[in-house]
């Protein structure tokens, strides 16, 4: 947005960690902060606006942009498999449009991650070294590529991360 727009801007440092669920009171607004074990990254967190039942998922939910794996594939799949109780009224993903149901929000990410897991296990089971596994995984995942921006490049990156995580299962 340009240097002038940033003039005088101060970046606030992190001065509090969130190691367990907690409520942050902002006057008449209560936000429930919930840390997530390694999933998309090693430091994911959700924020629930209790008044509106709006869940901000950060990059735990991707819609339209291919998910990027920087944490734990198994952890991320585990997170997507646990519907919150009560279910939020709105889910705000890290990328993509707001969704009105958990399944609408999470299903595309879960399907992508499941396909990544399965294709990676297949490549490992076939004894492919990483250099041959990555293109094989991307090719195996092409049936789920529709609707995901930057699919090939991000999936190749994800294949390397998934391979490293799953090769010693």
C-alpha positions in Angstrom: 0.0 0.0 0.0 3.0 2.2 -0.1 5.6 3.6 2.3 3.6 6.8 3.1 0.6 4.7 4.3 2.9 2.9 6.8 4.7 6.1 8.1 4.3 6.2 11.9 3.0 2.6 12.1 4.1 0.6 15.1 3.9 -3.2 15.1 2.6 -4.5 18.4 4.7 -7.3 19.7 3.2 -10.5 21.2 3.0 -9.9 25.0 0.7 -12.9 25.9 0.7 -16.5 24.9 -2.4 -18.5 24.6 -1.6 -22.0 25.9 -5.2 -23.0 26.8 -8.6 -21.8 25.9 -9.4 -18.4 27.4 -11.9 -15.6 27.0 -10.7 -12.2 26.1 -13.0 -9.4 27.2 -13.3 -6.3 25.0 -15.9 -4.5 26.9 -19.2 -5.7 25.6 -17.6 -8.3 23.3 -16.3 -11.6 24.5 -13.8 -13.5 22.3 -13.0 -17.2 23.1 -9.4 -17.9 22.0 -8.6 -21.5 21.5 -5.1 -22.7 20.6 -4.9 -25.6 18.2 -2.2 -28.4 18.3 0.0 -28.4 15.2 -2.2 -28.4 12.1 -1.8 -25.8 9.4 1.2 -24.5 11.4 2.7 -25.2 14.8 0.8 -22.2 16.3 -2.8 -22.1 15.0 -5.6 -20.6 17.0 -9.3 -20.0 16.5 -11.3 -17.0 17.8 -15.0 -17.3 18.6 -17.1 -14.1 18.9 -19.5 -15.4 21.5 -22.1 -12.8 20.8 -22.5 -13.6 17.1 -21.3 -17.2 17.2 -18.8 -16.3 14.5 -15.7 -18.5 14.4 -12.5 -17.1 12.9 -10.5 -20.1 11.9 -7.4 -18.4 10.4 -5.6 -20.6 8.0 -7.2 -23.8 9.4 -9.9 -23.4 6.7 -9.1 -22.6 3.1 -11.7 -22.0 0.4 -10.5 -21.4 -3.1 -6.8 -21.1 -2.4 -4.9 -24.4 -2.1 -4.2 -25.1 1.6 -0.5 -24.9 2.6 0.9 -27.4 5.0 3.5 -26.0 7.5 2.5 -28.0 10.6 1.0 -31.5 10.8 -1.1 -33.2 8.2 -2.4 -35.6 10.8 -3.1 -32.8 13.3 -4.9 -30.7 10.6 -7.1 -33.7 9.6 -7.9 -34.3 13.2 -8.9 -30.7 13.7 -11.2 -30.7 10.6 -12.8 -33.9 11.9 -14.1 -32.2 15.1 -17.2 -30.2 14.7 -17.4 -27.5 17.4 -20.2 -27.8 19.9 -22.2 -25.7 19.7 -21.7 -25.2 16.0 -20.9 -21.6 15.0 -23.4 -19.6 13.1 -20.7 -18.3 10.7 -17.2 -19.5 9.9 -14.6 -17.1 8.6 -11.8 -18.9 6.8 -8.3 -17.7 6.4 -8.9 -17.7 2.7 -12.2 -17.6 0.9 -15.8 -16.6 1.6 -17.6 -16.8 4.9 -19.6 -20.0 5.4 -22.8 -20.6 7.3 -22.1 -24.2 8.4 -19.1 -26.2 9.6 -19.5 -28.7 6.9 -19.7 -26.1 4.1 -16.5 -24.4 5.5 -14.4 -27.4 6.4 -15.3 -30.1 3.8 -13.2 -28.7 0.9 -10.1 -28.4 3.1 -10.7 -31.9 4.6 -11.1 -33.5 1.2 -7.9 -31.9 -0.1 -5.9 -33.0 3.0 -7.4 -36.5 2.9 -6.4 -36.8 -0.8 -2.9 -35.5 0.1 -2.5 -38.0 2.9 -3.7 -40.9 0.7 -1.6 -40.0 -2.3 1.5 -39.6 -0.1 1.0 -42.9 1.6 0.6 -44.5 -1.8 3.8 -43.0 -3.1 5.7 -44.0 0.1 4.2 -47.5 -0.2 5.4 -47.8 -3.7 8.9 -47.0 -2.5 9.3 -43.8 -4.4 12.0 -41.5 -3.3 11.0 -37.9 -2.6 12.1 -36.6 -6.0 9.8 -39.0 -7.8 7.1 -39.0 -5.1 6.3 -35.3 -5.4 5.2 -35.4 -9.1 3.4 -38.7 -8.5 1.5 -37.1 -5.6 0.6 -34.0 -7.6 -0.6 -36.2 -10.5 -2.7 -38.4 -8.1 -4.4 -35.3 -6.7 -5.4 -33.8 -10.0 -9.0 -35.1 -9.6 -9.4 -32.8 -6.6 -7.7 -29.8 -8.2 -10.8 -28.0 -9.4 -11.5 -24.8 -7.6 -8.1 -24.5 -5.9 -5.9 -21.6 -7.0 -2.2 -22.3 -7.2 -2.9 -26.0 -7.0 0.2 -27.5 -8.7 2.9 -25.4 -6.9 1.3 -25.5 -3.5 0.5 -29.2 -3.8 4.1 -30.0 -4.7 5.2 -28.1 -1.6 2.6 -29.9 0.5 3.7 -33.3 -0.9 7.2 -32.7 0.3 5.9 -31.8 3.8 3.5 -34.7 3.9 6.1 -37.1 2.7 8.5 -36.0 5.5 5.7 -36.5 8.1 4.3 -39.8 6.8 7.4 -41.7 5.7 8.0 -43.1 9.2 4.4 -44.0 10.0 
